[in-house]
Amino acid sequence: KIQKEQEIKLKEQEIKLKEQEIKLIHKHYLDSKEYKLGKYINKVFSIFFPLDTVHRKIVIFVIKKIIFMLKDIHKMYHKKKIPISYNKIISSNKKIYILAVPDGYIPSSELAITIPFNYLKKEKIINYHIKLVDDVKKKDIEKADIVFLFRLADQISLKLFNKVFDLDKKIIYAIDDDFEHLEDDSILKQHLIAQNAFHNIRHFCSNANAVIVYSDYMKQKYLKINSNTIFVSNFANFEFIEKIKKRKIISNKTKIKIGYLGSSASKHTKYFSIIKPVIETILNEYGSNIQFELMGIDDDITKKYENAKYIPFVKPLKNFYQTMVNRNWDIGLAPIIDNEFERSKTDNKYREYASLGIAGIYSNLLPYKNSVIHNETGLLVNNTFEDWYCAIKRCIEENDLRKKLKNNAYRDIRERYSLDKFATRYKNIFLSTLNKYNILVVTPGDIASVHIDILNPFRELKKSNIINYSVISVSVIIMIKLDYYDFVVIHREIDKRIVELIKKARKKRIKTIYSWDDNFFKFPAGFGNLSKYYNNYKRLNLLKIILKEVDLVKVTNKYLEAESKKYN
């Protein structure tokens, strides 16, 4: 009950803000040259037509229509002349405060949180704080506009999620791995099963305001759970790597360096086993002319061959990049196997090898086959001895090929995977999660006043990530599900179905606004079917009901304001 009361109060506050916005726009119209011109025309025509005759009404009606058309043209060709009050409505200088909670201080949380969040903080868009689940206090949640949960899955995380949900905070859940398809014998999988993690993840996704994933494969999976699942293509950290390279003097090499970037995880040992026989053959064939380096996997190959070396995996990310620049590889290898887990992954090694200026050879499987252009930005090979052997041999012997692959790949990641693009996607998600209202607009058709009074300002609000809107006609009202909308705006329509729509919206606590720009109660005769339509007493009675039932009436002049106040 308390939660419902809080929701009602929040909705009422939102409506008050919207009312203030509409009043500001209305005030701007009353101060506008067009409105003052309309008043002047009224005064002038009262001299020539002193009596309130039909002719005078018709002439004034036509002149007003011309003024509205001029107003529309004025807006089209002088878009920069937006009143200051309107600019204040559609923009905000308030920074978004985000509480970020990752499952640990790991490289993926640096890429998904620390680096892009720091970028947005420098741009003065957000402030943020990172805390692990055990360290989050109630006051941390209460302070946040958005709680950003990354890779959380265990029972402690479930308690935190429910606490955030009960405090009615906006929640974004982000996940970069398909944990359900980890190998059954992996330690992590057994831990997750014990923690009921897969049920927890589905609970988080289904109740979050938005779900962020980093591969299209994951998007297709989680769209079934949450329709607001957003695929954000990850970034390549080439700007940071360039800074390191500028500080380092690269010495001339006498050997071609080949490397595999792995870790102590069992899956990387399995991936390396695909190419191990090939590497041994290459080491024997080229001897001291090449150097093979194996990062993160302590395999016996590094003890067996003098021209093979083990490099421990380095953390944090800053030190990892420094180490990789120092190693100065010529060729990078990325073997993977085809399974559900790997299909959910991002093209991480492609982005890292390209950023480091390394020519890459990749298994011709997801995710690499969707990112790498064969013979242009890398080599794609089948997981056979022959394919891997031929590809590595080509890269060793063809200097021009190595140069082409690394240069093309670097250009590609600069264009597609910049930090600015990645952070901008985050920014748009944050803004839409906080501010976006869904509005249903019911109009009588594609007429000028619909664009002037409704769609033109709505387009500006949509550009600023404040609203989403749908435009429909009365004929399809019966097919519309109102649960999705926060407001219903009705423009000039007078129909029994509109009355039913307003009643239905009220039951669902959805606010309704009626917009009109002509006084239909005093519509002049002489306009044929249009006059018959608006002078029908049944229709005018419906209009009175509509004006009385809606939450707010929007008008374009003080005469309509006075008329509306008779009913609302």
C-alpha positions, 0 to 999 in steps of 0.5 A: 500500500505504501509503495502504491502511494509513493508511485501515485505521488511520483506520477502526480509530480511528473504530471505537475512538471508536464503541466508546467511545461505546457504552461510555459509553451502556452505562455510563449504563444500568448507573448508571440507576434502571431497571437498579438497579430490575431488580436489586432485583426479581431480589433480591425475587423470589429470596425468593418463588421461591428455586429457579431455577424456570420460574415465577420466570424468566417473572415476572422476564422479564415485569417486565423487559419492563415496565421497558423500556417504562417506560424508553421512556416516560421518554425520550419525556416527559423528553427534556431529561434526557440524561446529560452523557456522551451530550451529549459524544458527540453534540456537539463544540466543535472548530472546522472548519479549512478551506483555501479555494482560489478561482480568483482574488480576484473578486466571486463568490469573495467571495460564495461564500467570504469573506462566508459563511466570515467569518459562520461564523468569528464563530459559532465554527464554522470557522477558514479560510484563503484561498490561491490555487493557486500559494501552497498548500503541503503544510503548508497542506493537512495542517493543513486538515480540509476543502479547499474548491476554488472554480471551479478548472479548469486544469492547475496546479489538477489537480496541487493536487487530486491532491496533496490527494486523495493526502493523504486530505483531505476535498474540496469542489468548488464551481462557479457557471458552466457553462464548457463552454457559454461562447461558442466565440469567448470568450477564456476558453473558448479558455484553458480548452480549452488547459488541458484544463479540462472534463476536469479539472472532471469529474475534480474533481467525480467524486472530491470528497466533495461538489460545491456548485452554485448553481443547480438547472440545474447540480445536474441536470448534476453529479448525473450525475457525483457523487451528492453534488451539493448545490444551495445557493441564494446569498444577498443581501447586504442586511444590508451594504447597509443599513449603508451606507445608514444612513451615507448621506443620500439627497438628493431626486431630480428625475430618475428614474434607470434603470440597467443593471449589466454589465461589460466581458465581451463577453456583457454587450455582447450583452445590452445590445444587446437593449435599446439601441434601447429605451433610445435611444427612452426617452431621446429621449421623456423627455429631461431627466426621466430619467437612464440609467446604464450600468455596466461597458460603455463604449457610444457611447450615453453619448457620444451622449446628455446624459442617459446616463452611463458608470459604470466597474465597481467592485471589490472588492465593498464599494466596488461596493455603496458606488457602487451606493448612491450612484447610487441607481437607481430602475429596474434592467434585466436582459436576458439571452439564452436559452442553456445558459450563462445557464440555469446562472447564478444570479438574481444581478441580482434579488438585487442590485437587490432588496437595493439597493431598485431596481425590476427589469425582467428577461428572462422566461428562466432564471434570472429566471423561476423567481425573480421574480413578475411584477407583484409582485417585478419585471416579466418581459418577452419580448426584444422592443422592444415588451415592453421599451419598455412595461415601462420606460415603466410603471415611469417613469410609475407611481410606485406600481408602482415602490414596490410592486415594490421593497418586495415584492422586498426582503421576498422576498430577506430571507425567502429569501436571508439570509446566515444561511440560506446560511451554515447550508447551508454549515455542514451540508455541512461537518459532514456531509462530516467526520463523517457515517457511513452505517449499515445497521440490520437489525432483526426489525421495528417492535418496542419494543427497536428504538426504545429501543436503536437508533433513538432514539439514532440519530435524535439522532445524525442530527440532529447530522449525525453519521450517516445510517442505513437500516433494513431487514429480513433479507428484503431483505439480498440486494438491499443494496449494502454499498459505501455503508455504514461500519457494519452494526448487527444487532439481535436477528436470528438467521439464516443470511443474517446470517452471510453479511452479516457475512462480506461486510461483513468483505471490504469492511472494513465493521465489524459490530455485534450488539445484543441485549437478552435472553439467547436461550440461556436463553429461558424456556419457556411463550411458545409459538412464541416459545420454540420459535423461540429454543430451537431448537438450530440457531438457537442455534448460528447465534447463537454464530457471529454473536456470534463473527464480528461486530466488536462486541457491544452489550448492555444489562446485565452478564449479557449482557455476560458471556454475550457474552464467551464468544464475542467 
